[in-house]
Amino acid sequence: MQPNAMLHPALSLLLTATLVAQSAPPPLAGTSLPPASAMPLPYDRGSAAVWQGLQKLRTRASLLTVNAHPDDEDGAMMAYEARGKGVDASLFVLTRGEGGQNVMSGDYWDQLGLVRTQELLASTGYEGIHLYFGRFADYGFSKTLEEAHKQWGHETVLRDAVRIVRILRPMVVTSSFNGNFADGHGQHQVSGEMAQEVFNAAADPNMFPEQIKEGLLPWKVQKVYARVPFARVTEKGIFDYATTRWEPVVFHNYVNITDIKTLPSVTVQIPVGDYSYVLANNYSAIAREGLAQQRSQNGGIGPALPAPQNSAYHLWATRATAAVPEKESDFFEGIDTTLPAIADYLPAAERNPWQQQLIRLATTIADAGTHFDPADPGKVVPMLAKGLEQTNKLLADLDAAKLPEEAAYNMKHELRVKQQQFQTTLAAALGISLTAFTGRPPATGPGGPSGPVGPADFSQTALPGQTVQVNLHVANMGSQEVSVHVAALNLYDGKTVNEIGEGAADLEKLAGGKVIDRPISIQVPETQPYTKPYFSRSSLEQTVYDVQNPAALGMPIEPYPLSAVIHVQYDGVTFPVTATVQTQHRYLGFGIVYEPLLIAPAISVTVSPHAGIVPMTATSFTLNVNVRSNVKGAAKGELMLNLPAGWTSSPAKATFSAMRDGDEQSISFQVTPKSVEAKAYTLTAVATYNGKQYTDGYVTTGYTGLRPYPSYRDAAYRTTGTDVKIAPGLKVAYVTGTGDEVPQTLADFGIHPTFLSPQDIAKADLSAYDVILLGIRSYAARPELRTFNNRLLEYVQQGGVVISQYQSNEYDHNFGPYPITLGGEGERVVEEDCKVTILDDKDPVLSWPNKITTADFDGWVEERGHGFLQSWDAKYTAPTEMHDTQMDPQKGGLIYARYGKGVYVYMAYAFFRQMPDGVPGSFRIMANLLSVGKNKSLK
């Protein structure tokens, strides 16, 4: 089961009211969107949920953290503030981490961004916070602040950060970074800089006035903090791990534009190691559980041992006190976080009647806290119902009153947050839950060998126009009777949330310990859009996403299309409980897993790979097209290719067929070019079903255990005519690492590699292959390589060729035939267009069968490479050099050595990025490396 982070009610209103950006109302707090998960985490159930709700209700404290990537967050601090202190906490992440690594699946680039989005949703669910994203693509490791600004634009990033601050209106802003080279990564530095710059910018109505016209009023953040850096400081200065250089100790204050020439001091220590008896864990351990969900980067981590622990923060600016204090007890020292202080937005002469109502509300909450009993949380239900009624009245009175615009805006914002907190806490105290699912009802019995184990798989997709039956399961596991109205379902169409289907006409009594099961049949409108990301870009060079739905800007993803809502009535107050409609699936080892229902096309068409090369000498090549049917039953149609002028394919048309929903069919076309020139070509697959043409499709991103999400792409194959030669008849074996598409791209040479299993590496006759190509980070992913490395070296000694693509620190144990040093994760060259020097124009590896020149390094994407070697034995040859601007020369991107009768190659170039993107030079260099065993100059 995967948890989900909450969406702040302030941003929820943009979707629950009207989602047309041009006419969006002021985004005050409002009704929460339904959670994506079918079941809450244990931390969010029962007495634990009620206790945390009471903590939140008693304070108006709010906090926003600004960071660059998923996994940058100080999760322990956020878990402590949100779960332990009741702070309304949010995280704003500039990028989705699409430039990172992936040890869990073959998803890269924007698909990896979707994976990491879902992972961070899962992770922040443990921390109990709201999650938002910027529009910025992680273009890869960035060594300097200046490079990040060049890629994204300073003002563009600040605009998005100010927008989030004006929506959420946090009292305190924090960051893991200080905007200094001690942060390392240039993108880290930008996030630290933005966290400070919003302090003044969000409060200035002249900054981004289009936001004011949209209904977002200025907001004065009270304090801004950053985590005290971990950077190493000596008499040499401070160590910048991105550039591996020592720099002077200078930290810039972006609020008052001053510098300090020491490490930022510790203003406040957040005791993240504190233990909660209610949650039965300490906050750093809870955060560690969350971080363990971000498996694409860490592969999964172990639990944290209980121990005292603090997170240290430096205060960069404050409006809460006249001067910046040296030491504080917590982030909110000097800020009145009591509920009566909500009236302080008003002029002094108008505060009293509102303060009196707020005092009465605070008294009700305090009374609930006094009566809270973990063994019987239902005791606080009457007080929570009274508090919700008081909050509703306050909001109604504010709507009727004529108060200063900005004061009323801020008061409504805070009270809507309280309204949602009351609703959530009251539902938990009553023991009310709602589950909505398609297919047969899930098991409710004891399970086990002889008990019910749940339903068979059910499709995760529905089609526009399809009739879907949704089963609602309403449970009252508390002891108090309520009345329930099972309302119609809600359908989100990208612009509005509309009721669909027929719910119950009347209220129904629901006693404690009882359930209501209700089927509702609905027809999905023919105009319903497909479930897909609301953001996209036309190429990898584009570093700021286009946004198809401006009202969704900031959300991790748009809401899932179908949700259920019930209205619960208790003691005169009514409140909603919502749930996303789920589908049910069985996964080996996981059992029954719930996944939200998606809207999808009847036919999905994809090509794989989506880019490549066609040799100038090619007379034909194969293009594989995958067709998936989401039709509920049998389906049959035609598939063809739109080809460049004069090109033909065999077959000209193909028939596809499916017996049931979810069936996929791979169809191969043999494409014959009329001629091949050194230019780009595009081939598009077109499927026809029921008179409609389909020219795009989706793949499901992620891995088992992570909530899947579709990534759409045009069914277009982009290829470039390339003058490339390769030694004939090569037999290539591939050892898969953490996942890449290099093996598939080798088909452009006519090579279809054999994938070696652990048993093959241990026992097979490796001499059957001319080349063994090791995938990226294979020494991390394949422990048998370390165990049987000697077999690889013996294979080389007897005349074979081993080519190791980039490796991580697991490789740093002299696995080559002669000594080499990676040095941790190795060096990297991140400027994809940096100058490349060929050190020996006559180098045999770069001379045959293709003459490699600096032109072969043109048009690369994201980076030159990862895992450059730091040092190597003199028996190796390093034929190239490259480096980032103002960085030291790097020759360790490609080295090779004769060993016995064979050749050993280490190659850190990012071919796992270049070849799937169809970069011609990467194919030419790879052809030479694969051919080294046939290279007579190396004999």
N, C-alpha and C positions, 0 to 999 in steps of 0.2 A: 504494500500500500504506500502510495506516495502522497505526502502532505502538500499543501499549497499555502503560499503567503496570502495575506489579506490585501484587498484593494481599499485604500483609504476612502471613506465616504465622500470626501471632497471631490475626488475624481470620479467616483461612481455616479454622481449626479449628472455628469456630462453625458452619460449613457442612459440613465434611467428616466430622465426627463425628455430631452430631445438631443439628437446627436448630429444635427446639422451645424457645422462649425460656425457658419456665418450668423446663425441666430441662437447660438448657445447661451443659456442664461449664466449669470455669475455662478461659478462652480463652488457653491457653498457645500457643506457636508450634507449628505443625503442617504437614501437607502442603499445598503451595501449590495453589491453584485453577489450572485450565488457562488459558493466555493466550488472549485473545480474537482476537489476530492469527494468521493462518496462518503468517506468516514473521516472524522477528525482524529488527530493524534491523541494518544492518551493524555498528554499535557493539556488538551483542550476539551476534556470531558469531565463530567461529574463535579466533584468537590473542587478539584484543581481549577476547572474552568470558572466556577463561581467565585472562588477566592481571588483569582486573577482579575475577574470582572469587577469585584469590589475595590481592588487596588486601583484600577483604572478610573472608576467612577469618582473616587475621592479627590482626584487631581486633574488639573488642566495642563500639566506639563506635556510638552511635545518636542520632538527631536527629529532632525533629518541628517543622515550621513550621506556624503557625496564621495563616490569612488569611481575608479576607471573601469574595472573589470569584475565579473563574477570571481569570487574567492579573494578579493582585496579586503573584504569587510572585516571589521573587528566584531565577529559574531558573538563573542563572549560578553562584550560591553553591551551590545544591543539586546541580548537575551536578559541580562541583568536589569537593564532599564525597562524593557517592555514587559517581561514576565515577573520580575521581582519588585519593581517600583511603580508599575502601572503607567509608565510613560507611553504616550501615543507616538510610536517610533516608526520611521520610514527610512528606506534606503533608495537613493537615486544613483544608478550606475550609468556612466556615459556610454559604454559599449556593451555588446553581448559576448565579447571574448572570441569572436569568430576567427581571429588570427592566431589563436592558441593551438596547443597540441591536443591530440585525442588518443587516449590509450584504450578506449572502450569500443569504438566503432569506426567505420570508414567515412564518417561525416566530417567534411572540412568546409571552410569558408562559411557561407551563409547558413548551410545546413548545420554546421557546428554551432553557429550562433543560436539556432533554435534549440539544439541540445542543451547548451549552457543556460539558456533562458529557463528551460524546464528544470534543470538541476538547481538553479538558484531559487526558483519558486519552491522547490522541495526543501532546500536548505533553509531559507528564511521562514518557512513554515515552522520549523523547530524554534527559531528565535522569536516568533510571534510578532512579526513586523509587516508593514506594507512595503511593496516593491514596485519600483518604476525604472524605466530605461530611457536613455537618450537616443538620438538618431544617428549616432556615430559608429562607423564600422571600425573595428580593431584591424588595422592594416598590417599588424605584425609588430614585433619588438621595436620600440623606438628609444633611441639613446638620449635624446635631448628634448627639452621643452620646446625649443624652436622648431624642430621637425614636426612635432605634434600640432603646433599652431599652423604650420604651413599646410598640413594635410587637412585640418578641420576648419580652421579659421577661428581666431579668438572670439570674435563677436558672436559667431554662430553658437559656439558652446555656451557662452555666457547667457545668450538669449534663452536657451533651453533650461539652463539652471535657474535663471530668474523666474521663468514660467512655473517651474515646479514649486519653488519657494512661495510664489504668490498664490498658488493653488492650495498648498498644504499649510502655509502660515506657521512654520515651526518657531518655537521660542529659541531653540538652540540648534546650530548647525555644527557638525563635526566632519572630520575626514581622517582617513588613515594616513594621509600624506600632507606635507607642508608646502608643496610647490617649490621644492628645492632639489638639487641633484642628489641629495641623500635619499630621495624617493626612488632613485634608479631610473626605471622606465619613464620615458618622456610623457607617456599618457598618464602615469601616476602623478607626475608633476602638474599636469593640467587640472586634474581633479582637485588636488590640494589648493591650487591657485583659485579655482572657481568657488570652492567652499568659502574662501575669504572674500572674494570680490562680490559675491551676492549680498554680503552684509550691507554695503552701500547701494549697490545697483538695484536690488529689489525694492528698496525704500524710495527710490527716485522716480517720480511719475514721468520724468522726461526720458527715462531709459525704456526703450521698447514700448512706445505709446500705443502701438497696435494691440498690445495685451490689455491695456486699460480700456480700449474701445471694445474689446472682446468681453469685458466684464470682470477682469482680474484687477483688483485694486492693489496699490502698493502695500508692502509689508516690511515692518522693521524687525529684523532678527535681533534678539536681545544679546546673544553671545555667539562667538565662533571659536571652536577648538580644533586642534589637530593632535594626532597621537605623537607622543615624543618619539623621534626617530631612533631606530636601532643601529644607525650607522656607526661604523668603527671610526673613532677619532684618536689620533696620535699627534706627535709633534709634526708629522708630515701634513696634517690637515684631516680632512674627512674623505673616506673612501667611497667613490661612486662605482657601484658594482656594474652599472650599465656600460660605462666606458673603461672600467678597470683602471681608473686614474685617481690620484689624490688631488683634492681640490681645497681651496681655502675655506675655512669655516665661516660661512656667511649665509644667514637665513633672512629672506625678505618678508616683511609684513605688507601684504597686499591691501590691507585696510587703511593704514595710516602712512603707507609708502616710506617706511624706514627699514633699516637693516639691524640685525643683531649679529655679533661676531663670536657667538658661543652656541653650543647646542641649546635649543629651547628648553627652558626649565620646566619642571613638573609642577603644574598648578593644582591638579586634582588626580587622585588615585581612585579608580573605579574597582571595587572589590569583587571581581568577577569569579573568584574562587569561593564566594559565600555559598552556603548550603541552604536549600529550601526543603523544609520537612514536608510541605504540602506537595511539592513537585518531586520529592524524593531524589533530588540530584542537585549538583552545583551548576552554576550558570555556564562556566567554561565547558563543562562536560556536555550540557545541552547543546551548546554551540558546536561542539565537536561532532555530535550526532548529525547536526545540520551539514557541517563541512563534509562529512563522509558521503553525503548525497552527490557531491560534485566530482563524480568518479572519472569523468573524461580527462581531468587534469591530474588527479592523484591516484586513480585506480582503486580508491577505497582506503580508508584509514581506520585505525583502531580507536577505542575509547580513551578518553583522558582520565588519568588517575586523580582521585580527589586530593586536593592540596590547596593551601592558601595561594591566592594569585591576584595580582592587580594589573589593570591597564592604565598606563600613565598618559595624561593629556596636558597640553599647553594651551592656555587661553590667549588667543591672538587679539581679540577685541571684545568690548562689552558696552552695552547701553544700560545695564542693570545697576552699575555702580559708577561713581564719579571717576574712579581710577581702577586700573587693572590690579586686582589683588595678587599677592604672592602665592597664597595657598587658599584652597577652597575645600569644602567637605563634599560637594557634589556639583554637577553641571548647573543646577538650578538655584544655587545660592545667590541671594539678592533679587530673585524673581518671585513674585507672589503667585503661587500655583494653586491657591485655594479657589473654590468655585465662586464665592462672592466677588472675587476680583474680576470676574467676567464683566461686571458692571463698570469697571474702571475705564472701559473704552468711551463711556459717555462723559459729557461735561459734568462737573461736580454737582451742579444744581439739579441734574436729572437722574442721579444715580440711586437715590434712596429706595424708591419703590421696587426697583429691580434687584437691589442688594437684598432687600427683605425676602423676596421670592427665592433668591439664590441661597440665602442662609437657611431657609426652610428646606430647600432641596438638599443642601449639604448635611443638614441634621438627619434627614431621612436616610441618607447613605451611611452616615455614622451609626445610626440605629441598626441598619442591616449588618454592618461590620461587627457590632457588639453581639448580635444574635447569631452570627455565623457559626455553624457546627459542622465540621467536616464529615461527621457521621450521618448528618441529616441536613444537607444544604437546602432542602425545601423550606426550612424554617424562615428563610429570608424572603420568600416569594411575596408575601403581602407588602413588605417594605419596598421591594423592587418594583412591584406594580404601582405603588403609590409614587415612587420616584419617577417612573416613566410618565405617569399622569401629570405630575408637576412639570416635567420637561416639555411635554406636549403643550401644556398651557402657556409656558413661557414662550415657546415658539409662536403659538397663535397670537399671544399678546404682542410680540414683536412685529408680526405681520400687520397687526391692526394699528400699531403706534406710528406716530410721525416723529422719527428720530433722525439724527444726523446720519447720512448715508453710510459712511465708513464705519461708524460705531455699530449700527444695526447689522451691517455685513459681517463684522468680526464676531459679534455676539451670536448671530445665527450659525456661523461656522462652528463655533465651539459647542453650542448646544445641540447641533445635529450630530456631532461626534458623540456627545453624551447619550443622545437618543438611540443611536445604534448600539452603544455599549450596554445600555439598559436592556434593549431587545435581546441581544446575544446572551447576556447574563441571566435574564429572566427565563429564556428558553432552556438554558443549562440547569437552572435551579428547579424548574418544573420537570425536567427529564424528557423534554419534547424533542423528537428528531424526525426528519423527513428524508426518505430515500426515494429516488425516482430512477427507473431503469426500464430498458426494453427487454423483450424476451421473457422466458419463464421466470417466475419469482425465484430468488436465491434461497438456498437452504436456511431453515431456521432451527433445525434440530441440533443434536449434540455432535454430529460428525463422527469421525473415527472409522474404524474398519467396517462397521455394520450400519453406520448412520448416513444420513443424506450428505452428499458432497457438493451439491450445487448443479447449476444448469450446464448445458453444452454451450459451445461458443456461439456468439451472436454477432452479426456484422457490426462494425463500428461506424458504418456510414449509412446515411439515408440520402435519397435523391430528391431533387426538386420535383414536386408533384406526387411523391410517394405517400401512402398512408402508413402511419407508424402508431403502434399501440404502446403507450407508456403506462407502466404500473407504478402507482404511488403507494408507499408504505409509510404511514404515520404512526409513530409509537409514543405513548405516554408512559415512561418508565418511572415516573414519580408517584407520589401518593395523593395528589390533588386533582380533582376533576377540572377539566377545561372544556370550552366549546371550540369547535374547529370548523372553519369553512374551507373545504377543498376547492380552491379556485381553479380557473382555467390555467393552461400552461402559458408560459411566456416565450415568444419567439423573437430573437434578436436578428435583425436583417441588415445590420451594418449602419443603420441610420436611426431606427427607433426600436423600442421594445413593445411588442404587440401581443395582446391576448389571443390565444388560438385554442380551439377545442372547447368542450363544454364541461365545466366543473359542476359541483353540487350546487343546488339552488339555495339550500338552507344550512344553518349551523347544525352541527352534530355534537352531541355530548360525547366526551372521551374521558372515561374514568381512568384513575391510576392503574397501571399494569395492563392496559388494554391497547389494542392497535386498530387502525382502519386501513384496509387494503382496497384501493380503488383504481380500476383501469380507465384510462382516458385515451380515446382514439382521435388522432389529428391527421390532417393532410398538410404536408409541407407545401407552401406556395410554389408555383412554377417559377416565380421570379426570385426565389431565395438564393442568395449568393453562396458560393462554396466557402468552406472554412479554410482560411489561408492567412498567412501573415499580412498585417496591414501596411507593411513597409517592404520596399524592394529597391534594387539598384540595377542599372543596366550593365555594369561591368565591375570587375574587381578594383579598377582604378578609381571608381567613385567611392569616396570615403564618408559621405553623408547620405543617408538613405532618403529616397522619396517616400512620402507618406500618402497612402491612398485614402485614408480616412482621418482627417485632421483631428476629429474629436477623440480618437483613440490615442493620440500622441502622448507618450509617457507610459502607457500600459505595457506590461510584458507581452501579452497577446490580447486580441479582442475577446470579449466574452464568448463562451461556447453558445451555439445557436439556440438550444432548447433547454429551458429550465422549468421547474415546478415551483409553485408558491402556495402555501396555506396561510390562512389568517387565524391566529389563536387568540381567543378571548378569555380573559381571567379578571374577575373583580372589576369589571367596567372598562378595562383597557384592552385594546386590540393591537397585535403586532404581527409582522410577517415572519415566516420561516421559509427560506428558499433552498433549492437544491438543483444542481446541474443534472440533466438527464444523462444517465450512464448506460454503457453497454457492458456486457459481461464476457470474459474470456478466461480460458484455462491455459496456464503456462506451466510446463513441467518444472517442478521445484518451487513454484510460487503459488500454485493452486488457482483459485478464482480471483481474477483481477478486474477491477472496474476501470473503464476508460470512457471519457465523455463522448457522446454521440457527435459525429461530424457530418456536415453536408458536403457531398462530393459529386463529381460528374459521373454520368453513366459509364463513360469510357475514359480511362486515363492512358495517355500515350507518352512514353519516355524513350530516349535514346541513351545508350551508355557504351563508351564514354560520350560526353557531350562535345568534346573537342579533340583534335589530333592533327596528324599530318598525312599527306598522301605523297609518296616518293614520286619524283618527276618521271621515273622510269616505269611506274606502275601501269599495268594494263587493266587491272581491276582491284577492287578491295571490298571487304565485307562490312556492312553496317547492320548492327543488331538493334531491333526495335522491340520494346516491351509493351504489351497491351494488357491492361488490367480491366476487368469488368466489375462494376459495382451494381449491375442489374440484378434484381432479385428474382433469379431464375435463369433460364437459358438465354444466351445472346449470340448473335452472329452478325458479322459485318465485314467490310473490306478495308485493307490497308495498302497505301501506296506512298511513294516518295515524290516530292516536288524537287526536281533536280536542276542543276545548271544547264544552260542551253547545250544541246548536243549530247548530253550524258544519258545513259540508259541504265536500267536495273533489271535484274532477273531474280524473281519474277517482276513483271511490270506492276501487277497487283497481286495481293495475297489475301486469302480469307482467314479471318480469325473467328474462333468460337469459344464459348465458355458454357459450362453446365450450370454454374451457380455463382452467386455473389462472392467476390474475392479471388476468382480464378485468374491466373496470369498466363500469358503465352508469349514466348520470345520468338520472333520471326526474323530470319536473316535474309538480307538482300545482297546480291552480288552486284556491285556498282561498277560500271565500265565508263571511264571518262572518255570524251572525244579526244581531249588532249589535256595535259597538266602543265600549267604555267606557275611561276613563282608568285602566286597571289592567293588571296583568301577565297574560299567557296563556302556556301551554306546549302545544306540539304535538309528538308523538312519532312517529317512523317505526318501523314494525314490519315486518320481513321474515320470511316463513315459507318454510322449505326442509326437505324430508324430515320434515315433521311437527314441526319445532322452530322456535321463534320467536327472532329476533335483534333486539335493541333497542339495540345499541351497536356501535361499530366503532373503527377506528384510521386514523390517517394516519401516513405515514412521515416522520419529521423529518430535516432536514439537507439536504445538497447533494452532488453528485457529488464523490467524493474523501474524504468523511467517512463513517465507519461509520454506517449508518442505525439508527434505533431507533423502535419504534412508540409512538405517543401515543394512548391510548384516551379516548373520550368517549361519553357517552350520546347516542343519535341524537335529541336533543331540541332543538327550536327555541324559544327564549324571546323573546317579543315583548311590547311594551307599547303599548297604545292611546295615541296621541299627537295632540294638537291641533296639526297642522303644515300649513302651506300653502306652495306653491312656485309661481313663475311658470310658466305652462303652456308646453309645446312647446320646452323648452330642449334645445339640442344641445351636449353636453359632450364635450370631449376630455380625455384623461388622459395625463400623462407619468409613467411609472413611475419611482420613485427606487430606493431600496435594498430596497423591498418593503413593502407594507402591504395591508390589506383594504378600504380606503376605497372603491375603485371598485365592489366587490361590494355594499357597503352602499347605494350610490346607487340600487340597484334598488328599495329601499323607497319612493323617490319616483317610481318608474316610469322612472328614467333608466338607460340602458345606455351608458356612455361608449365612445367610440372611443379606442383606445390609439394614440398617435403613435409612430412609429418614428423613428430618426435621419434617415432620408430625408425623412419628413414634416416634421420640424422644419426641415430645410434647404431644402425645395423646395415643399411642399404649400401649397395655398390655405387658409390658416388662417382666413380670413373665413367659412368654412363652419360655424364653431362660434361659439356664443354665449359659451361659457366654456372656457378652458383651465385645468385644475386640475393643478398640479405636485405630484407625490408627495414624500414626506419624503426629505430629503437628495438630491434629484434633481440638484442642481448638482455633487454629489460623484460620483454614479453615472452621470450622462449628460453627458459632456464637450461634446456637441454643443449643449447649452443655453448653455454659456459662449461657444462659437464663434458661435452664431446668436442670441444674446440680443437683438440689434437687431431681428430679425424679430418677436420677441415684443412689443417695445415699439412697433413699427410697427403691429402687430395691435391693440394697445390704443388707440393714437392714432386708428385708423380706426373705433373703436367697440367693440372686443372687451373681454373681461374676463379678466385673468390672476389666479389665486389661487395664491400660493405657500405651501404648507405648510412646516413648520419646516425650516430648512437648517443646515448646518454651515459651517465657516470658508471653504470653497470659494466660498461665496456673498458673502463680505465684500469685494466689488469693485464696489460701486455698480451692481448689475445692475437695480435699480429705476429708474423714470423720473426720480426725484430722489434726492439723496444719502441714504444710510442707512448705519448702522454696526452690524454684528453684534458685533464685539469678540471674535475667536477663535471659540469654540463658542457664544457668546451666553449670556445669563442664563437661569435656569430657575426655575420655581416648582414645588416638589415636594410641597407639602401639598395633596392633592387636595380638601380641604375648607376651604381658606383663604377668607377673606372676599373677595368680588368687589364692586368699586364700578363702577357704570355712571356715567360722568362727565357724560354729557349724555342726559337722559331722552328727548330728542326727536331723538337722532341718527338720521338716515334709514336707515342700514344696520341698526340694531338695532330699527327701527320697522316695517319692511315686508319681506315679507308677514306676518311674525310679530312680535308685540310681545315683544322679549327683555327679561326681568327677571332678577334675581339667582337666582330659582328655577330658571332654566335651567342654572345651574351646580351644582345639587344632584346628589348621587349619582354624581359623577365617580369614576374609579378611578385609582389610582397617583399621578397628578400632574396639575397644570394644563397644563404644557407645557415644551418645550425650545426653545432658540434664540430667546429674547426679544431684541428689538433693544435696543441700548444708546442709540442716538440716531438722529434722523431729521429731515429737512428740514421746515420749517414748513408746506409744502404738503400734508403728510400729516395725517390726522386719527387720533387714538388714542382710541377711545371707552370703553375699560375700563382698570381698574387692579386689581392683585392683588399679593400678596406673602406670603412665608412669615413665620412668627412672628419678630418682632424684626429683620426684613430691610427693606431699602430698598424703596420703592414701585416696581412694575414696570408700566409702561404699554405696553411694546413687544410684548405678546402678540398684538395685533391692530391693524394700521394700514391705512389705505387712502387713495388719492388719485385725483382726477380727472386724466386725462392725455389731452389731445385730446378725442375723443368717447367714450373708454372709461374704465375703472376698473382700477387696479392694487391688489391686496390682498396683504399679507403677514400670515400667520396662524400663530402658533407654538403655538396650543393643540394638545394631544395628541389630536386627533381620530382619529389612527390607533390609539389605544387606546380612546377613548370609543365611537366608532361601531360597531366590531365587537363591543363588549360591550353594545350596545343602550341606551346612555344617551340618554334622550329629548331633553334640552336640546342635545346636540351636533348632533342632526339638525335641530332648529329653527334653530340658528345657521347651520349649513351651508346650509340652505334659503335663508336671507336672503342669504348670500354668493353663492350661485349665481344669485340673482335680481337682483343689483345692476344688471345691464345693463338690466333692465326697470323699475327703480325710478325713477318719475317725479320723485321728490324730488332725484335726483342728476343730472337732465338740465340 
